[in-house]
Amino acid sequence: MKKPDGKQAEVIKASAMRGLFVFLHRIRTSYYLYNMKIASLLGLLLLCLSVSFAQLSPDEFNKRLDEDSVQVIDIRTLKEFRLGYIRNAINADWTNRNEFQSKTATLRKDKPLLIYCAAGGRSKAAASWLKERGFDSVFELNGGFNKWKGEDKPVVYSSRERQISVPEYKQLLTEAELCLVFIGAPWSEESKRMKDNLEKLKADPGVEHKVVEIDAAIQIQIMRYLSIQNLPTTILYRNSNEIWRGKGIIPTEDLRAFLREARKF
């Protein structure tokens, strides 16, 4: 075989170098793409973990109901809710997104949140949605309300609760010239503090008024009639006409001032 001369050798060497460069470039590119895929998969995994939520058995769920700061939402339809629900739960229909968003807007993101539906399908989707929007501790009832009943856990039936009709509510407002209507929930820390402020106000003999308390977990019809978006909410009526509405915790001094001003109308 004839040995290549100097010029041919240079051509062969240059060709070999180009081939080696292309080969190394392809290896580098493949390595980069591989790392990108790994990074993407890790990112997806972290995202999944970040929106994860705990599932509780009916026994575990029942124990957590006794915690002072726990919040409970039943995301079934109103019709399902009226057939029975878990104590202290408020109804926030997942299938009605406007209602669901307005109801959950009243919840504390830094407090434990217990959630359930009929069997678990809707609550999984709702729990993920809530986690994505900043709720720190979301706990889903494994198996839903059906499993809860199947294990003979306590159920509250709406028919056994005293439901106030709209005409009855209006009648309550006629029983005093000034009426303060307080709408709160037993799991809400703000509701408890606001209720304390109302109790302090009762001790003031200089401001005669009537207080009507509405439990948001029970009085669903009144909640809708009043278009309540936040808990707690306090409404002041004079001669059955609404003249003021406040959200959150209202200081006792401010409530006293509102009542005194209302007398001047």
N, C-alpha and C positions, 0 to 999 in steps of 0.2 A: 504493500500500500504506500502511495506517494505521500510523503510528509508535506503538509501545507506550508506555503511560503509565509513570510512575515505579514503581508497584507491580509491573506486569507485567515491567518491565525487571529488577527485583530478583529476581523468580522465575526469569527466564531466566538471569540471571547465576549464581544459586545452583545451578541445575540444571547449568549448564555447568561450574561448579567441582566439583560432585560427580562429574560424568563424567570430568573431568580427573584428579581424585583417584583414582577407580577405575582409570583407565587407567594412571596412574603406579604405583599399588599392584600392578597385574598385571605391569607391566614389572619392578618391583623383585622381586616374588615369583618370576617366571620366571628372573631373573638369579641369585637366591639358589639356586633349585633346580638351575640349570645349573651353578653353582659347586659345589654339593654332589655332583652327578653326576661332575664332573671330579675332585673330591677323592676320591670313592669309587674311581674308576677308577685314579687315581694310587696310592691305598693298596693296591688289588688288585695293581697292577703291582709295587709295592715288595715286597709279600708274596711274589709269585712269584719275584722276584729273590732274596729272602732265603732261599728254600728251593731255589735253583738248585744244580746240582752239575756238575762237569766230566766230560766223557766223554773217555776215552783210547783210542787205537788199541791193538791188541795190541802193537805195537812200544814205544809209550810206556808201556803198562802193565808190560811186561816189564822196562824200564829202572828203573821205580820200585820194583820188587821188591827191588832191591839196596840200597835206603836202609835205614839202621839202625833208624829209628824207625817205619817204615811197618807198618801192620796190614792183614791181608788176611782177608776173609770170603767164603766160598762159601755163597750163600743157597739153593742147591738142596736137594732132599730127600737124605736119607742114602743112598738107593739110587743116585741120580745121582752123588753124591759118591764113592761106593765104586768107580764105574766110571772114575774119573780126576778129578784136580783140579790146581789150580795150586799150586806149592810155597809152603809156609808158611801156606797158608789153613786157617782153622778152619771147620767146618761149622756154620751157624746157619740152620736151615730156616725160610724166610719164611712158609711155609704153616702152620707150627706156632708161633703167636704167643707162647705161653708159653716155648717153647724159645728162640725168636729174642730175646725181651726179656732172658732170663736170660743168654744168651751175649753179647749186645752190652753188657750191663751191666758186663762185665769189661774193655771197651775204653776207651782214653783218648780223651776228646773233643777234646783239644788236639793229637793226633797225626794224621798223614795216614791215611786209611782207604780201602783199595781194595776194591771190591765187584763181584761178578759173579754172574750166573745162567746159564741155558742160552743164551738169545738176547737178553736185555735187558729183557723186560717186567717181570719180578719185581724186577730190580735197580733200575729206575727208581722203582718204588713204594717200595722199601725205602730207597733213597738219600734220597728226599724225607722219609720218616718219620724218618730219622736226623738230617737237617739241622734239622728242626723241633724236635728234642730236644737241640740244642746241639752237634752234631759240626761242628767248624770246617771241615775239609777232607775232603770225600767225593769219590772219583773212581770212576766207573763204567766198566767194560770195555765199549766200544762193540761191539755184536754178540754179546757174551757168550762163553761157553765154546766154543760151536760155531764162532764165527769164529776164536777162539784156536787151536783144533785145525786149522781149515781153513788157517791160515797157518803150520802146522807148528811151533808154539811148544811148549816142553817141557811135558810132562804127567807128573804123579806118579800112579802106579797103586797103589791100596791093596793089591792082591794082591802087589805087589813089596815092600811095606813089611812089616817084621816086626810083625805084630799080636799083642799079648799077650792071651791069653784070660783069662777070670776065674779058672779053675783054676790057670793058670800064674802069675797075679798072686798068688794065695793061697800058692802054693808058694814064691815069692820071699820072702814074709814069714816063712817058717819057717827061713830060712838064717842068722838071727841073732836073739839075744834082743831087741835093740832095732833097729828099722828106721825110718828117716826116709824117707817117700815124698814126693818133690818133683814137683809137677805144674805145668809152665810152658809157655811158648810162645817160639819163637825171636825173634819180633818184639816181645816185651814187654820194655820197659826194666826193669820191676820184677822180671821173671823172671830177667833177667841179673844184677841186683844180689843177688837172693836166692841165686842159684847161687854167686855169689862168697862169700857168707856161709857156705854149706855147704862150700865148698872150704877156708875158714879152719878150719872145725870139724874137717875130716879131719886137719888137722895137729896136733890135740890128742890126744896118746897116752893121756890120762887118761880119755877117754870113748869106749869101744869101741862102735861101732854100724855098721850097714850103710845106705847111701843108695841108694834106687831112684828113678831119674829117669823121669818119664812125659812124653812130648811130646804136648801137647794137640792139636797139629795132625795127629797120626797115630793116637794110641791112643783112638779114638772110643769103643770098647766099654768101656774102663776109665773114661773120663770119665763115661759114663752110669752105670756100676756104682757109682762113688763119689759120684755126684750133685754134681759140681763146678760151682759157680756163679761162682767168682772165680778169677782168675789173677794171681799164682801162689798155689797152696795147698800147704801142707806138713802132712803127717799123721805122727804118731808112733805106732808100734805096739810093744807089748811082748808077746812070745810070741804074735804074730799077732792080738792084740786092739788095736783103736784106743783110745788113752787121751788123745789130744790132737789138735786140728786148728787150724791158724792160717792166716789169709789175709793176703796182701800180703807186705811185707818184714819178716822177723823178725830182730832183731839177733842176732849170733853169741853174745853173752853170754847172751841169753835162751834160745837153743837149747841151749847148754851146761848151763844151769840145769835145763831141762826133762829133759834126758837123765840128769843126776845124780839128780834127784828120782825119775825113773822106775825107777832101780836100787833104790830103797828100797822099792818096792811089794812 
